[in-house]
Amino acid sequence: MRQNIYDNDEFFKKYEAIRARNYNYNNLLEQPGFRANLPDLHGKSVLDIGCGSGDFAAFCLTKGAKNVYGIDISQNMIALANEKYNDIRLNFQQIAFEDAISLAESMDFISSSLAFHYMADFGTVIQKISRALRMEGDLLFSIEHPIMTANKGNADWVEDEEGQLLHYAVDQYQVEGARTQNWLVEDVVMYHRTLSTIINTLIENGLQIEKIIEPLPSKDAVQKLPSLVKQFRAPSFLIIRAKKVK
């Protein structure tokens, strides 16, 4: 069964409250790094996996995309996307990408922001993405950084007796698989994979790595959200751009 935590009423209410804040990790760190690494989208067909409320899909139109298909497993998210955006070039559908019908070589660009770490079978997801991309098509995705997912559910930042941060604890890194954590609600499942597994899965499916980004906040972002200073010691996100070459 696919995890659909965003249709948990309690989780969704708390999640919306976080995203409604003027300053959060998404709009000050992950999305700036993500959007700065877009390929040329002029006249391109785009698929956004885990589209959420549709903000990135709509942003792609401002960058010249011909049409954008946004899919998400969450009924709440798709309803919100359709409520926020009314454009014939945008099409939102409630479906898990793992269950989507093959889109054989129909997409120029596929994106996914912070969704793949919720998917159990990364290999199958990347296989389907490779099939869906046209030759020379681009993939851009972000995930929680593997050093963050490795130790989920256990202590992360280690402090001294005075509450000062000593270091970030990375444990069980080589043990891949499900991690359960309490984030907004109990028992949210996330999947940990090593960096080598992530990169090799792309390569094995004909996707050539073009760029790897571990985004750092700007000085302005740190002033707005001081907790971002920890990113200079341990990155929260990993962003990868790849191109289909075979």
C-alpha positions as CSV (number, residue, x, y, z in Angstrom):
1,M,0.0,0.0,0.0
2,R,1.3,3.5,-0.9
3,Q,2.0,5.8,2.0
4,N,-0.4,8.8,1.7
5,I,0.5,10.7,4.8
6,Y,-0.7,14.0,3.3
7,D,-4.3,12.9,3.5
8,N,-4.0,12.4,7.2
9,D,-6.1,15.3,8.4
10,E,-3.9,16.1,11.4
11,F,-0.7,15.9,9.4
12,F,-2.0,18.0,6.6
13,K,-3.3,20.7,8.9
14,K,0.1,20.9,10.6
15,Y,2.0,20.8,7.3
16,E,-0.1,23.6,5.9
17,A,0.8,25.7,8.9
18,I,4.5,25.2,8.3
19,R,4.3,26.1,4.6
20,A,2.2,29.1,5.4
21,R,5.1,30.6,7.4
22,N,6.9,33.5,5.7
23,Y,10.2,31.7,6.2
24,N,10.7,28.0,6.1
25,Y,13.3,25.5,4.9
26,N,11.5,25.0,1.6
27,N,11.3,28.6,0.4
28,L,14.6,29.7,1.8
29,L,16.8,26.7,1.0
30,E,15.4,23.8,-1.0
31,Q,13.4,25.7,-3.6
32,P,16.0,28.3,-4.4
33,G,18.6,25.6,-5.0
34,F,16.1,23.5,-7.0
35,R,14.8,26.3,-9.3
36,A,18.4,27.6,-9.9
37,N,19.2,24.4,-11.6
38,L,16.3,24.1,-14.1
39,P,17.2,23.3,-17.7
40,D,15.8,25.4,-20.5
41,L,12.0,24.7,-20.5
42,H,10.9,26.8,-23.5
43,G,8.3,24.7,-25.5
44,K,8.9,21.7,-23.3
45,S,6.5,19.1,-21.9
46,V,6.9,18.7,-18.1
47,L,5.9,16.1,-15.6
48,D,6.1,17.1,-11.9
49,I,6.0,14.0,-9.6
50,G,4.7,14.8,-6.1
51,C,3.4,18.1,-7.3
52,G,1.8,19.1,-4.0
53,S,-0.2,22.3,-4.2
54,G,1.1,23.0,-7.8
55,D,3.4,25.9,-7.1
56,F,6.4,24.4,-8.9
57,A,4.3,23.3,-11.8
58,A,2.9,26.8,-12.2
59,F,6.5,28.2,-12.0
60,C,7.5,26.0,-14.9
61,L,5.0,27.8,-17.1
62,T,6.7,31.1,-16.3
63,K,9.9,29.6,-17.6
64,G,8.3,28.8,-21.0
65,A,7.0,25.2,-20.5
66,K,4.4,24.3,-23.1
67,N,2.4,22.2,-20.7
68,V,2.9,20.7,-17.2
69,Y,1.4,17.5,-15.8
70,G,1.4,17.4,-12.0
71,I,0.7,14.2,-10.2
72,D,0.4,13.5,-6.4
73,I,-0.9,10.6,-4.3
74,S,-2.7,13.1,-2.0
75,Q,-6.3,14.1,-2.7
76,N,-5.8,17.1,-0.4
77,M,-2.8,18.3,-2.4
78,I,-4.5,17.9,-5.8
79,A,-7.6,19.6,-4.6
80,L,-5.4,22.5,-3.4
81,A,-3.5,22.7,-6.7
82,N,-6.8,22.8,-8.7
83,E,-8.1,25.5,-6.3
84,K,-5.0,27.7,-6.7
85,Y,-4.4,27.4,-10.4
86,N,-6.7,27.5,-13.4
87,D,-4.7,27.3,-16.6
88,I,-5.3,24.9,-19.5
89,R,-1.6,24.3,-19.7
90,L,-1.7,22.8,-16.2
91,N,-3.1,19.3,-15.6
92,F,-3.2,17.9,-12.1
93,Q,-4.1,14.2,-11.3
94,Q,-4.3,12.2,-8.1
95,I,-2.1,9.1,-8.7
96,A,1.0,7.6,-7.3
97,F,3.8,7.7,-9.9
98,E,4.5,4.0,-9.3
99,D,1.0,3.3,-10.5
100,A,1.0,5.6,-13.5
101,I,0.6,4.2,-17.0
102,S,3.8,4.3,-19.0
103,L,4.4,7.7,-20.6
104,A,6.9,6.2,-23.1
105,E,9.3,9.0,-24.3
106,S,6.7,11.7,-24.0
107,M,8.3,14.1,-21.5
108,D,11.1,16.6,-22.1
109,F,11.6,17.3,-18.4
110,I,10.6,15.5,-15.2
111,S,10.9,17.0,-11.8
112,S,10.3,15.9,-8.2
113,S,10.7,18.0,-5.1
114,L,11.1,16.1,-1.8
115,A,9.0,13.1,-2.8
116,F,11.4,10.2,-3.7
117,H,12.3,9.5,-0.1
118,Y,8.7,8.5,0.5
119,M,8.8,5.9,-2.2
120,A,9.8,2.3,-1.3
121,D,11.1,1.2,-4.7
122,F,13.5,3.8,-6.0
123,G,14.8,1.5,-8.7
124,T,11.4,1.1,-10.4
125,V,10.6,4.8,-10.1
126,I,13.9,5.7,-11.9
127,Q,13.2,3.0,-14.6
128,K,9.8,4.5,-15.3
129,I,11.2,8.0,-15.4
130,S,13.9,6.9,-17.9
131,R,11.2,5.4,-20.1
132,A,9.0,8.5,-19.9
133,L,11.8,10.9,-20.9
134,R,12.6,11.7,-24.5
135,M,16.3,11.2,-25.5
136,E,18.3,14.1,-24.1
137,G,15.4,14.8,-21.7
138,D,16.2,16.1,-18.2
139,L,15.4,14.9,-14.6
140,L,15.7,17.2,-11.6
141,F,14.9,16.0,-8.2
142,S,15.5,16.8,-4.5
143,I,15.4,14.5,-1.5
144,E,16.3,14.6,2.1
145,H,20.1,14.2,2.3
146,P,21.2,10.6,3.0
147,I,23.0,11.7,6.1
148,M,19.7,13.0,7.4
149,T,17.6,9.9,6.5
150,A,20.2,7.4,7.8
151,N,19.5,8.1,11.5
152,K,15.8,8.9,11.3
153,G,13.9,8.2,14.6
154,N,17.0,8.6,16.7
155,A,19.0,11.6,18.1
156,D,20.5,13.7,15.4
157,W,22.3,16.8,16.8
158,V,24.4,16.0,19.8
159,E,24.6,18.7,22.4
160,D,26.9,19.3,25.4
161,E,25.6,19.9,29.0
162,E,25.0,23.6,28.2
163,G,22.9,22.9,25.1
164,Q,25.6,23.8,22.6
165,L,25.7,21.7,19.4
166,L,28.7,19.4,19.3
167,H,28.1,17.5,16.0
168,Y,25.5,15.8,13.9
169,A,25.2,12.1,14.5
170,V,25.2,9.8,11.4
171,D,24.5,6.2,12.2
172,Q,23.3,3.1,10.2
173,Y,24.2,4.8,7.0
174,Q,24.9,1.6,5.1
175,V,21.7,0.0,6.3
176,E,19.2,1.0,3.6
177,G,15.4,0.7,4.0
178,A,12.5,2.2,5.9
179,R,12.8,4.6,8.7
180,T,10.0,5.6,11.0
181,Q,9.9,9.0,12.6
182,N,7.6,11.3,14.4
183,W,7.2,14.4,12.3
184,L,3.9,16.3,12.9
185,V,2.3,12.9,13.6
186,E,3.6,9.6,14.7
187,D,5.0,6.8,12.4
188,V,5.8,8.7,9.2
189,V,7.7,6.3,7.0
190,M,10.7,7.5,4.9
191,Y,13.2,5.4,3.0
192,H,17.0,5.7,3.4
193,R,19.3,5.0,0.5
194,T,23.1,5.6,0.3
195,L,24.5,8.2,-2.1
196,S,26.1,5.4,-4.1
197,T,22.8,3.6,-4.5
198,I,21.1,6.8,-5.7
199,I,23.8,7.7,-8.2
200,N,24.3,4.2,-9.5
201,T,20.5,3.7,-10.0
202,L,20.5,6.8,-12.3
203,I,23.5,5.6,-14.3
204,E,22.2,2.1,-14.7
205,N,19.0,3.5,-16.2
206,G,20.8,5.7,-18.9
207,L,20.7,8.9,-16.9
208,Q,23.9,10.9,-16.9
209,I,24.6,13.0,-13.8
210,E,25.0,16.6,-14.7
211,K,25.0,18.3,-11.4
212,I,24.8,17.4,-7.6
213,I,23.9,20.2,-5.2
214,E,23.9,20.3,-1.5
215,P,22.2,23.7,-1.1
216,L,23.5,26.3,1.4
217,P,21.5,29.2,2.6
218,S,22.3,32.8,1.7
219,K,23.3,35.3,4.4
220,D,19.8,36.9,3.9
221,A,18.1,33.5,4.5
222,V,20.1,32.9,7.7
223,Q,19.0,36.3,9.0
224,K,15.4,35.5,8.3
225,L,15.6,31.9,9.7
226,P,18.6,31.6,12.1
227,S,18.4,27.8,12.4
228,L,19.6,27.6,8.8
229,V,23.1,28.2,10.1
230,K,23.2,24.5,10.9
231,Q,23.3,23.8,7.1
232,F,27.0,24.8,7.1
233,R,27.6,21.8,9.3
234,A,25.2,19.2,7.9
235,P,23.1,19.5,4.7
236,S,19.4,18.8,4.9
237,F,18.8,18.3,1.2
238,L,20.4,16.7,-1.9
239,I,19.5,17.9,-5.4
240,I,20.5,16.0,-8.5
241,R,20.1,16.9,-12.2
242,A,20.6,14.2,-14.8
243,K,20.0,13.8,-18.6
244,K,18.8,10.8,-20.5
245,V,21.6,9.7,-22.8
246,K,20.6,6.1,-23.7
